[in-house]
Amino acid sequence: MKSPCILLLALFLGAPPAAASELIEEPLTLHATFQDLFGSETVTLDALVVRPNDERRHPLAIINHGTPRDSAERKNVFPSGMRGQAREFARRGWTAVTFTRRAFGASGGSYAEGSGVSCSSAVYEPAGRAAAEDAREVIRLMTEKPYVDGTKIISVGRSTGGFTTVALAADPPPGLVAAINFAGGRGSVRPDEVCNDSALVGAFGTFGETARIPTLWVYSENDHYFGPTLARRFYQAFTEAGGRAEFIAAPPFEADGHTLFSRAGAPIWTAYVDTFLEKQQLKLLGQPLPDEWTADARYPDGLGERGRIAFLDFLDAHGHKAFALSADGHFGWRAGVKDTQAATNQATERCRRNTAQPCRVVMIDEEAPPGQ
């Protein structure tokens, strides 16, 4: 059965999910097993697979999500939030899986990534290794699928997902041949402030002691979670300990470069990824497959290119949400809030920040407002 989110997206893209001829999407529930001092526990992890629409086995790309600063927002993290990134890897010949770790979104289990009770004494290595166990289990379960070639696996992640990817590279499962870290780190409590950053640098150094697969690190110059100076400290600690990494200082991206690994940033980051994968002899296709899913999209009238990208992100978002649009093409949206009225108010406010024109709400949750 298709998920409501996929059905909604299909409606606005003008075709049922099965009509996306080059790529297949499939929501999955993975039954993962974790060990602790008291024994083993099986929990469900929510996942979304995107892969080429053929009968062949394809190498696996696992995509790891970030963590909201507000712990209450973890419930609004879903695999569909990285649908666009997964589709880019699938277009390049990978079986791409994006999933939510324990206690995020619809995934079960208890939160395993705590960094301590105090900001000043935060510790990060255990949190990274715990998150990497989720990734390891997803890899194990996905390599059992008949459409996965488990001899070539890459791990990709953003923010805490990037940190997870580096931790996984330090203790790689069979088949992991490369890793890509977009803006990886933990402990950002507000813009340009990280709890006990020396401990975070130390964790990257510890991971570098055993990480020997090639890794790509991409940090934007205007990242307000992990700024350029701190990012270079991460890289230095990792490589001086023996880790293999290529560092790219990406130019400033939008208001906060931490969002570079996104649909909007795809023209930039896919070029970095393509070059890196070719260096590692992991380029699978001569040219990316066409993405008919988005090429045939139908959007609210008046949206420009940036607005269309944002609208796809809006459709992928969960929780109460709203999308507002002005007559001159400015827009704003909000998701994951307590009720539809709050979503409507916040989307309208964001829309009004950049225009003197009135803003009207064109979608609330999964429906257009009455009269539209």
N, C-alpha and C positions, 0 to 999 in steps of 0.2 A: 504494500500500500504506500502511495506517495505521501510525503509529509505535507501539512498545510502550507508550509513556507515554499516548498517546491511547486505546489499547485498554484499558489499566488503568483510566484515569479513567472510561471508559464503563462498565466493569464495576461500579464503585462508585456511579456515578450512575444505575444501573438502566436504561440504554438504550444502544443502539449509537450511535456518533457521528452517523450519518445521521438519527437520530430527533430531534435538536435542531433543530426545525422553523424557528425564527426566525433562527438564525445557522448559518453554515457555518464549520468549521475545516479548514485544510489545511496540513500541513507542506510546506515548500519548501526546495530547495537552489538558491541563487542563485549564478550564476557572475559574480563581480565582477572588474573589471579596474582595476589601480592602476599609476600611472606613477611612476618614480623616475629618478635620474640614469643608470641603466643600461638603461632601457627600460621595457617594460610587463610586468606579471605578472597572470595570472588565477588567482584563488583561489575556493574555495567558501565561502559564508556560509550558515549554518544559520538558517532562518527559520520562523515560524509565522504564518499569515494567518487572521484571523477577520473575517467580513463578513456582511452581511445576506443571507438566503437568498432572493434574487430574481434577476431577469435584468438588473438595472440596473447602470450604472456608478456607483460611489460615490467621493466624495473620499477621499484617502489620509491616514491618521494613522500616522506612523512612531514607534515606541516604543523608546527607547534605554536599555540597562541600565547598572548601576553596575559597580564593580570591587572585588573582595574586597581587604581589607588584606593578606592573605597571598597572594603571587603563585602559590603552589601550588594555590590554590583556583580559579584561572581556568578550569581544566578542568571544573569543576562548574557553570559558568554556561551555561544553555541557554535558548532562547526560551520554553519552557514556564514558566519562572520568572516571566514577566509575562503569563501567559495571562489571569489575572483582570482585569488592567488593559486588555488588548487587548479582552476581551469587553465591558467597559464602553464603550469607544469604538465598537465595532461596534453595540452596542445603540442608540447615538445616530446611526447612519446612516453611519458611516465604514467604509471598508476599512482595518482595523488590521493592521499588520505589526510584530511584534517579532522581533528577530534578534540574533545574537551577532557581534560585531566580530572582526576577524582575531585568531587565536590564543586565542580563548575557546571553551570547550566543543568542539563538533564542527566549528567553522569552521576553515578552513585558514589558511595564511600565517604570517608572523612577527609577533610583538608590535610594534606601531608607536607605542605611547603612552608610551614611557619619558620620565621627567622629569629624568634625570641620575643621576650616581653618588653624590651627596651630598645628604642632607636639607637642610642649611643653604644649599645653592646650587641647589636644585631650580628648574627652569624648566617653565612650564606651557602657554604659548601653542602651541608646536609640537605637544604632545601633543593639545591640543584640536582643532587643525586636522587632525591625522592621523586622529583618531576621526571627525571630521566628514566626511572623505573616504569612510569606510565608509558613513555615513548617506547621503551623496550618491549613491553607487553603488546602494544599495538603492532609493532613490527613482527613479533612472533605470530600473532593471530593473522595478520595480513599475509604473511608468507605462506600460510596454508591455503590461501585462495587460489583457484585454478588460473586466474588471470594475472598473477603476480610472479615475476622472475625475482626470486629472493637472493640471487647472486650479486645483484647491484642495487644498493639501497643508499639514498641520501636523506639526511635530516636537515630540515629548514625551520627556522623559527624567528619570531620577532619579540623583542623585549624579554620578559621572563622565558618566552619560548626560545629565544636566541641563547640565553643562558642555559636552558635545558639542553639545547643542541650541543653546546660546548661540553657540558657535563657528560652527555652521552658519548661524545667523541673520546673522552678520557677513559671510557670503559665500553668500547664499541661491541655491539652484538654481531654475530656472524653476518657478513654481507654488507655491512656499512662501509662505504668506500669514500665518502666525502660528506662535508657538513657546511651549511651556510648560516651565518649568524647575522641577522639584521638587528642592530641596535640592542644587543643583548645586555642584560643586567637585572638587578633586583634592588628593591629598597628605595625607590623614588617616592617620596612622600608628598612632594609638591614641586613645581617647576624649579629646576636647577638646585635641588636639595636631595641628597641621598644619605640614608642612615649609615653611619660607620663605613664610609667608602673604602677605608684601608682594608677592612675585612673582605669587602667585595673584590678588591684588587687581589688580595691574597687567595681567594677562592679560584680566580682565573689562573693564578700561578700554579696552584695545586693541580688543577685540571691539565695544565700544560705539561706536567711531569710525566704523564702517561699517554697523552693524546698524540698519535702519530699519523692519523689520516689527514689529508689536505683539507683545510678549512678556508672559507671566504668570510671576511668580516666587513660589514658595510654600516657606517655610522655617518649621519648627516651632520654638517657643520652647525646647524641650528637645532640640534636635538636638545630639548629641554628636560628630558629624563636623564640621559647620560651624555653630558656635553663632550665636546671634542678633546679637551684636556684629559678628562677622566677616561674616555674611550681609549686614548693612546696609552694610558697607564694599564688598562686591561690587556691590551695587545702586547705591551712590553713585558708584563709579568708572564703572560702565556708563552710567548716565544722564547724568552730567556730561560724558562724552565724546560724548554725542549719541544714545545708545540709547534706545529706547522700551520702558518696562517698568512694569508694575503689580506692586507688592510686597504680599504677604499674609504677615503674621506669624501663623501658625496657632498655636492653643493647644497646650500640651503634649500629646503623644500617646504612650501606653504608656510603656515604660521609656526609649525613645530615639525622638524625633520624626523621626529620619532615615528611619524606616520608614513614614511617613504614606502615601506613594504605594504602597498595597498593597491586598489584598482587605479586610483588617480596617479600613483607613482609608477605604474607598470612600464611606461615607455622608458623610464630611467633604470629601474632595477632589473628588468629582464635583460637589458644589454649587459649589465655586470654578470648576471647569472650565465648567460649564453657564453660569454668569453671564458669564464671560469670552468664551466663544464667541458668546453672544447679543449681547454688545456689539460684536463684530467681524462681526456678521451671518453667523455660521457655525453657527448652530443649524439642524440638518438635519431634525429630526423634532419633532413636537409633544410626544411622550412617548417615553421609551426603550422599545425592544422588550423583551418579556419574555424572561428567560433561563431557558428550560426545562431547560437543561443542569444547572444547580445546583438549580433548584426541586424536581426529582424525585430529589434525591440520597438515597442510603442510607448512613448513617454508623454507626460502632461505637456500640452502645448506651451511653447515659450521657453523651454529649457535649452541652454547651450550645452557644449560638450562637458564642461565640469559638472553642470547640473544633472546631466544624464548619468554620469558616473556616480554621483551622489545618490541619485534615485535608486540605482541598483543596490548600493550599500544599504539604503533605507529598507528596501524590500527584504534584504537578508537579515535585518536586525530583528531582535525579539523584544518582548515586553510591550507595554503600551507605548505607542509612537505616533508621530504626526509629521507631515511634510507640508511646508508652506512655500508659496511662490508669488512673486510680484509680477506686474505687467511688463516690467523691463528686464525680466529674466533672472533676477536675484532670487535666492532660495535659502531656506534653512530647515533643518529637521532635527528631531530629538527622539530618542528611543530609550527603553529600559527605565521608565519613570513610573510613579505609583498609580497614575490613572490617566485617562484620555484627556481630561481637562488640563492637567499639568503638561502633558506632551504637546497639546495644541498651543498653550500659552508660550512654552519655551521655543517651539519651532517658529512661531510667529515673531517672537522677539529676535531670534537669530536672523530671520529673513530681513527684518527692519534695520538691522545694524548697517547695511550697505546700500540702502535705497531710501529715497523719499516717497516712493510709490507705496500704495497700500499692499499688504500681503494677505493672501487668502489661503486657507488650508485646503489642499487638494486630496489629501488622504489621511485618514485616522485609523490606526491599527491596520486592518486588512481591507478596509472599505473606503470608497469616496464618501464625503459628507453628503447628507440629504440635499437633493436639488442639483447635484452635479453629475 
